[in-house]
């Protein structure tokens, strides 16, 4: 990858040291100044778990007696960017995700609350998510953002969006669903985030993540509100080079890891980051909709916060 400043110097350099404030700023910035009475948003068409033939959950679903704070956008990674835009395919994707989450991950049900196919069909993920969303006062505890599941409602978007854009059909449904969620739960557009804003993962893909400001603005326009655009969250990964990598390497060396401070995120740096993350109780919060992607050793905000605590 090109030599680039992944982390803004205003968020990194404090008193000559490394201070991670990017996510701290992003996740604690007060909600944007909203209109006194945001416009209501019509619910998009959402197919419930019965429609796509979901298996029953293994255990009772936990319904939390509070609204979610964040709306989180994901990409499924697998099965890739299918050209099958049919409703039948959307249902098949929902079943495949549930099977993977229950049979491979050992979860009680689908992890995310909602799924959008490349054809633009919206399906309920975890049971009772649609019921809770329509009520607007509770939300279902899911499993799609490590250490933050009680405060987020997640949307899996079918496809891999590291280098290609989402289809217009998916984008239109994403805007409609997120706007409805924001309206139902009184969530300011600045609290619409990507998975990487919480965990060390590339999810929802570089291209889709870069479009989140556009998504936030589209939702704000539908609600008739204003908001403050959050800072993007830092993410370092194998292949990155530059001063940000050197800062991370210096911090790793200070903690006893055998890495060379050369500004190149190579195998040794990756191994050190992975070992440090594991020693701090952090797993591998990869995109896990239909298969496990290899993001071992990615250095995102959850690792930064422990590597360079404020």
C-alpha positions, -999 to 999 in steps of 0.1 A, spaced: 0 0 0 11 36 -5 29 55 22 1 75 38 -8 90 71 -34 67 84 -38 86 116 -41 123 117 -13 140 137 -38 160 157 -51 128 171 -17 111 176 9 135 187 4 149 222 35 160 241 57 140 218 39 107 225 11 87 211 -23 96 223 -53 78 208 -82 103 206 -96 96 172 -124 72 184 -126 89 217 -135 121 199 -157 103 173 -177 84 199 -181 111 225 -188 141 203 -223 154 213 -250 146 188 -254 172 160 -278 200 165 -310 185 154 -342 202 143 -368 205 171 -391 181 154 -373 157 130 -395 146 101 -409 111 105 -396 85 81 -417 58 64 -407 23 71 -391 4 42 -403 -30 32 -386 -55 56 -390 -93 53 -392 -109 88 -375 -141 99 -406 -162 90 -405 -149 54 -370 -162 47 -374 -195 67 -352 -188 97 -344 -215 122 -357 -208 157 -330 -193 180 -313 -217 204 -321 -195 234 -346 -168 242 -337 -135 225 -326 -107 249 -347 -76 245 -330 -46 260 -351 -19 276 -333 10 260 -327 24 226 -294 17 207 -269 45 206 -253 37 173 -263 23 139 -234 2 126 -228 -7 89 -210 -40 79 -203 -59 47 -207 -97 46 -174 -103 26 -186 -137 16 -201 -149 -8 -186 -119 -27 -204 -96 -51 -232 -118 -65 -250 -107 -96 -281 -125 -84 -304 -97 -73 -335 -119 -67 -356 -121 -36 -349 -158 -35 -311 -151 -33 -317 -125 -5 -335 -152 15 -308 -177 8 -281 -153 20 -301 -148 53 -303 -185 58 -266 -189 51 -256 -162 75 -278 -177 102 -263 -212 96 -228 -199 99 -234 -179 130 -252 -207 148 -232 -237 135 -197 -223 132 -197 -194 157 -219 -212 182 -242 -182 186 -279 -184 195 -291 -168 163 -280 -145 135 -256 -119 149 -268 -88 132 -303 -73 135 -308 -67 97 -294 -77 63 -296 -60 29 -289 -80 -2 -272 -66 -33 -307 -66 -49 -319 -42 -22 -340 -66 -2 -340 -60 35 -344 -89 58 -347 -92 96 -316 -109 110 -319 -118 147 -354 -127 158 -375 -99 173 -353 -72 158 -382 -59 136 -406 -60 164 -382 -39 186 -375 -14 158 -412 -8 151 -417 -2 188 -389 23 190 -381 20 227 -362 -13 229 -337 -31 209 -325 -67 205 -291 -76 218 -271 -89 188 -236 -102 182 -219 -81 155 -196 -55 172 -173 -70 200 -177 -52 234 -204 -29 221 -234 -51 213 -256 -36 239 -254 -1 224 -255 -8 187 -279 -20 160 -261 -36 131 -268 -40 93 -250 -66 72 -247 -55 35 -242 -84 11 -209 -81 -7 -172 -72 -4 -165 -35 -7 -128 -31 -3 -123 -20 -40 -158 -18 -56 -189 2 -47 -222 -11 -36 -250 -15 -62 -275 14 -63 -302 -10 -53 -284 -18 -20 -275 18 -14 -310 30 -18 -323 4 7 -294 12 31 -304 49 32 -340 40 37 -334 15 65 -309 37 83 -331 67 81 -360 47 95 -338 34 123 -326 69 131 -362 82 132 -375 54 153 -347 55 179 -339 93 178 -303 86 167 -284 116 153 -267 110 119 -233 114 135 -238 82 153 -241 62 121 -208 43 120 -188 15 104 -177 -17 122 -141 -4 121 -151 25 143 -152 0 172 -130 -30 163 -98 -38 145 -113 -47 112 -116 -33 76 -153 -38 77 -174 -24 60 -147 -22 34 -127 8 23 -152 19 -4 -183 16 17 -166 32 47 -156 61 26 -192 66 17 -205 68 53 -203 106 53 -226 105 23 -249 81 41 -250 103 72 -259 133 51 -286 114 32 -302 103 64 -299 139 78 -317 152 48 -346 127 52 -349 136 89 -345 173 83 -317 177 109 -281 189 110 -251 172 126 -214 173 131 -194 150 109 -172 126 130 -136 120 123 -127 88 105 -112 61 128 -75 51 125 -67 16 111 -33 2 103 -28 -31 85 -2 -52 68 14 -34 39 9 1 54 40 23 57 49 56 72 52 75 105 20 61 119 35 26 116 67 38 133 47 52 162 30 18 167 63 -1 164 79 21 190 50 15 214 52 -23 207 90 -22 214 84 -3 246 62 -32 257 88 -58 249 79 -69 214 107 -77 190 99 -54 161 121 -31 140 111 5 139 112 9 102 78 22 93 68 -9 74 39 -30 86 53 -64 79 49 -99 93 68 -92 126 47 -61 133 15 -81 124 25 -109 148 33 -84 176 0 -66 172 -19 -99 172 0 -111 203 -6 -77 221 -43 -78 212 -46 -114 225 -28 -105 257 -53 -77 263 -83 -100 258 -91 -88 223 -101 -115 199 -102 -112 161 -133 -91 154 -134 -99 117 -163 -96 93 -181 -128 102 -213 -128 82 -207 -158 60 -171 -168 65 -141 -157 85 -118 -132 68 -82 -130 78 -76 -97 97 -52 -110 123 -29 -83 135 -50 -54 122 -44 -23 145 -77 -5 150 -91 17 177 -96 -10 203 -59 -20 201 -48 16 200 -67 24 232 -47 -3 250 -14 3 232 -14 40 240 -39 47 267 -47 83 274 
